[in-house]
Amino acid sequence: MLKTREQLLAEEDQKLAPYATHSKDSQGRIHSEHHDDYRLPFQRDRDRIIHSRAFRRLQAKTQVFVSYYGDHYRDRLTHSIEVAQIARDIARRLGLNEDLAECIALAHDLGHPPFGHGGEEALDEALREHGLSFEHNEQSRRIVQALEHIYPTFNGLNLSVEVVDGLIKHSPEKYKTSIQFQTYAHLETQVADHADEIAYTNHDIDDALRSETISADQLDQFKLWTEAKEHVFNEYGSENITQDPESQRRFQSRVISRMISRMIQDLQETTELQLQKNNIDSVEKVRSHKGKIVNFSPALNPHIQELRQFLREKFYFHPKVHKQIENGQNIVKKLFQYYRSYPQELPSAYQNAIALGEQLEIVVKDYIAGMTDHYAEEQFQKITA
């Protein structure tokens, strides 16, 4: 028997904690729509995100290595899927709304430009010369609110207010939000934010090892890694782990998996303590709480930051990686300069936006931010031929 919307709402009320975001309490959408008889609002939002053009383009956008560097390295799409899986896992353990956490995780990088954080920095630098700035979280929100064109009567995906606000992970003092929180957004957003950190910390280690940019020996200085190694040795038996490259690859995979589990467990336990300590038993108390509720423990967080600092120094700025970043930054800057000087070369939809009054630099920014790595390179080759 198909479950009705009313049955799904009743089930949600039974399983969700009182501090979770309940679908029945959603502030709705900017453009009024009829309820779906068989899907709750955040389920519909997830489907809209997955079926969007911006989501599909993530498969050809840089995570650390350019998207075509190798078949087994992460790109923005696989990263987003991993974040969504971790976010759902944490949300389920805490009694939060899994669908909302998943939506935010899937959509959090929709606004990322080509060539990773290097491309983001280059686009921001180009815009600052014109009194503007670029931030991929804000661009993600712009995509779902304005730049996706699939409905006859409005622009954007018309996602629920809670999803749109969740795409801005920082303090609402910087960005105008629809739901006012004292410092941090609803718990599902906080979970998605940390799921992002867990995902990229660990899969960047995996990609760094796979590319031989770093070695496993270098990681032996970090407690998170050595504790996870000991756990894997105990579980599988050190006699079954040899120096053979394939054996080492399997071993490292299990160590990274253990690190993910350790971080998730710590986040869950610390958050539960925070909820109890601050007597958080409603969404209203989440909104009025002056501080982050979802967090790692003071004991674990320094070890996570050590790993992140190591990755910044030894992986992200490794010559093998940094050369790609610099090349991508050059492409982004040259494209911005070109299309700003020759807006008639923009696709017709972007020229129409300018004709309707949108600022030239913003239109050029929207066009470049939506590009995949290889499309940006193709356009660069055209303008420099």
N, C-alpha and C positions, 0 to 999 in steps of 0.2 A: 504494500500500500504506500502511495506517495505521501510523504509528510507535508502537511500544509504549513504556511507561514506561521500560523498561530501555534502549531505543535513545535516548530523549531524555536520559536521565542520562549515557549514554556521550558523546553529542554535546556536552552541557554541559561535561563534564570536559575535552574536547578544546579548546573555545574559551575557557573562562574562565581567568583568571590565578589563580595559587596563592593570592593574597591576597583573592580574591573569595569571596563566600558561596555555596557549592555546595549545591544542593538536597538532595543525599544526606546532607549534614551538618546539616540542619535539626534543631533540637531539638523539632520536632513541634508539636502543639497541646495545649491544656489538656484538651480532651475528645477521647478517642481516636476516630479514624475510620479506615475502610478506605482504603487508597491508591486513587487514581484510576488506572485502567489506561492512560489516554492523556494525562493532564495531570500536570505536575509541581506540587509544593505551592504555589509562588508564582503559578503560572498560575491555580490554583483560587482563591487569595486575591484576585487581581485581578478575577476574575469575580464573586466574592461582593461585593466593594466596589462595582463598577459597578452591580450589580443591587440594591443596598441602597436603602432609602427615604431614608436620610440623604444619599446621593450625589445622588439625584434632586432633593432639596430645595435643593441648592446653586445650581440655575439661577435661584432666586428670592431669593438672598441677596447683599447688597452686597459689592462689591469696594472701589471708592471711591465711585462714584455708586450711589444706590439702584437696585435691580435693574430697575425699570421706567422709569428716567430716559430711556433711548434704546435702540434696538435694536442699536446697534453698539458699545456700551460693554461692558467685561468685567464678568461677575458671578463668583461663587465657582466655578461649574462650569467656565466657559471658562478661568478662571485655572488651575484644577486640571489641566485637559487640557493647557494650555500647559506647565505645570511638568512633567507626565509626559513630554511629548515631548522636552523639553530633558534631563530626567534620563536617558531612554533613550539619547539621543544621546551624552551624556558617558559613561554606563556602558559603552556599546558600544566607544567609543574606548579606554577604560582596561581593557577585558577584565573588567568587573564583571558581576554578575548583573542583566541588564536588567529581568527580571520583578520582582525584589525592589525595585529602585529605582523602577519604575513604580508598584508597589503603594503604597509609602510616599508618593509624590507625589500619587497619586489620592486617598488617604485623609487627607492631612495637614490639610485644612481641614474635615473632616466635623463637627468640634465647634464650628465658628465660629458665634456667635449672629447674629441679624439686625443690620443696620446697621453692618457692618464692625467696625473696631477701636474705633470709638466705642461700639458696642453691647457689645463685650467689656469695655471700661473701666467702663461703667455697671453691668454685671452683677457685675464684680469688686468695685466700690464697694459695691453693695448687700449682697453676701455678707460683706464684711469687717466689717460691723456685727454679724455673728453669728459671728465668729471663723473664717470660711471665706474662700476665695478662688476666683477663676475664671481659668483659663488654657486657651485653646482647644486646644492640643496635648494636654493631659491629658484634655479633654473628648472629643477625637477617639478617644483610647484607650478611654475609658469607653463610647462608643457601640459600638465594635466588640467590646468585651468583655461588655457588659451590656444596652445599651438597644435594640439591634436584636433583634426577636423573630420569627424565621422557622423555627426548628427545634423539634420537639416535646419534646426532652429536655434542652435547655439554652438559656440566653440568649446573645446576642451572635452574631457571625459565626464564632467559633472559628478565627480566623486563625492562621497560623504565628507562633511566638514571635518570630522575627526581624522580622516585619512590625509586630507590636504594639510591640515595643521601639523600632522605628525611628520610631514616631510621636512619641516624646519626643526632640526634637532637641538638648536641652541636656544638661548634665552629669548623670550618673546620681546624683550626690550629692543632687539635689533630689527625684528620683522613684525609687521602687523599680523596678528592672528585673530581668528574668529572666536576662539575659546580662550579666555584669559586665565593664565596660570601665574602663580607668584614667581616661580623660577623655571621649573621644567614641566614639560607637557605630560599627558596621561601616561600611565605605567607602560602601556603597550609600545609607545614611542621610545621610552627609556630602554625597554627590552630590545627593540630593534636596533637602537644605537649601539648597545653593548654586543649584540649579536654580530654586528658589522665588525667591531673590534676583534672579537674572538675569531671570526672567519678570516679576516685578512692577516692577522698576526700569524695564524697557523698555516694557511695555504701559501702565504709568501715564503715561509720557511721551507715548505714542500717544494715550491717552484725554484727557490734559491738552491736547494740541494740537487734537484733534478738538473738544473743548468750548470752545476758545479761552480756556481758563483761563490758559494761558501761550502765549507766541509763540515761533516758531522763532528769532527774533533773540535772545531771552533765553538760548537754549541755546548760542549762539556763544562764550560765555565758558568752555565746558567742552571739554577736550581730547578726550574720548571722542567727543563729538558732531562736533567739527570734523574729526577724523581720519576718521571715518566719512563725512562729507560729501565730503571730498577723494577718498576711495576711490570713492564713487558717481559723482562728476563724471568721474573717469578711466574708469570702466567704461562709462558710458552717454553720455558726451560732454556738456559743459556747454551746448552749443548746443541740445540736446534737452530742456533743463529751463528752462521759462519761468516767468513770474510768474503765469500763469493758475492759479486755485485748484485745478483738477483736476491740473495738472502738478505743483504744489507738494505736493499730497496724495500723489501717486505717489512723488515724490522723497523725502519724509519717511518713507514706508513703507520705501523701500530703505535709508535711513540707519539706521533703527531695526533693520532686519534685519542690517545690517552690524555694529552695536554688539553685538547678541546673539552673532553669530559670533565677534567679537573676544573677548568675555568667555568664551565656551566654550573657544576655543583657548587663551587664557591659563590658564584653570583646568586644562585637560588637561595642558599643558606643565609648569606649576608642580607639579602633583600627581605627574607622572612623575618629576620631579627629587627630590621629597620621598621617593617610594618608593625610589628608588635611593640617595639620601643616607643614609637610615635603614635600609637593607637590609631592607625590608619584603617578605617573600616567603611569608607565611602569614597566615591569619586570627588565629592566636595572637599574632603580632607586632603586628597591628592592635590587638588588645585590650590589650596591655601597653604600647603606645606612649603616652607622656605628652604629648600634644599633637594638634592637628588635622593630618591628613595632606592632605586635600582642601582646597585654598585658592587664592585669587588670588595673583598675584605682588606683592611689595612695591612694584613700579613701577606696577601698574595699580590696586591696591586703593584708594589715596587718591583717584583720579579717580572711582571708583565711589561712594565715600562722599560726595564733593562733590555728585554728582548726586542722591544720596538726600537729602542735607541741603537742597538746592534744592527738591526735590519736597515735603519736609515744610513748608518755609516758604511756598512760592509756590502749591502745589497743594492739599495736604491741609488747609491752613488758609485757603484762599481762601474768601471769603464764600459763593460759590456752593456749595462743598462743605461748608463748616463748618456752614452752616445746616441741611443735611440731617443731619449728624452729631448736632448738638445736639437736633434733633427726635427722632431715633432714640433717643438716650440718655434723653430724657424718657419716651418710651414704655416702654423697658425697665425703668426704675426704677419707674414707676407700675404696670406689670404685676406686678413682683415684690412690691411692697407689697400690691397687691390680692389676689393668690393666696395670699400668706402669711396675710393676714387672713381670707380666705374660701376655705380649701382645698376646701370642698364644691363649689366652682365648677370645680375641675380636672376633666379628663376621667377616666373611671372607672379607666383603667389606672394613672393617677398616684395616684388615691385609694387604689387597692389597694396600691401601693408603700408608702404611708404606713401603711396598716393592717398591713403585714407588717414594719414597724419601721424603714423608711428615714426619715432625718431630713427634716422638712418643708422646710427651706430647700434641701436638695439636690434634692428632688423638684421644687420650683418652679423651681430653676435648670435642671434637665434639660428641663422643659417649655418654658421660654422660650428656651433655647439652641437647641432644635430648630426654633423657628419661622422661617418665611420672613419677608421684609420685609412683604409685603402681609397675611399672616395676623396678624402682630403688630399691624399698624395696625387690622385688623378687630376684633381682641379689645380693643384700646384704645378704639375707638369704642363698643363694647358696654358697657364698664365705666364710661365717662364720659357715656353718653347721658342 
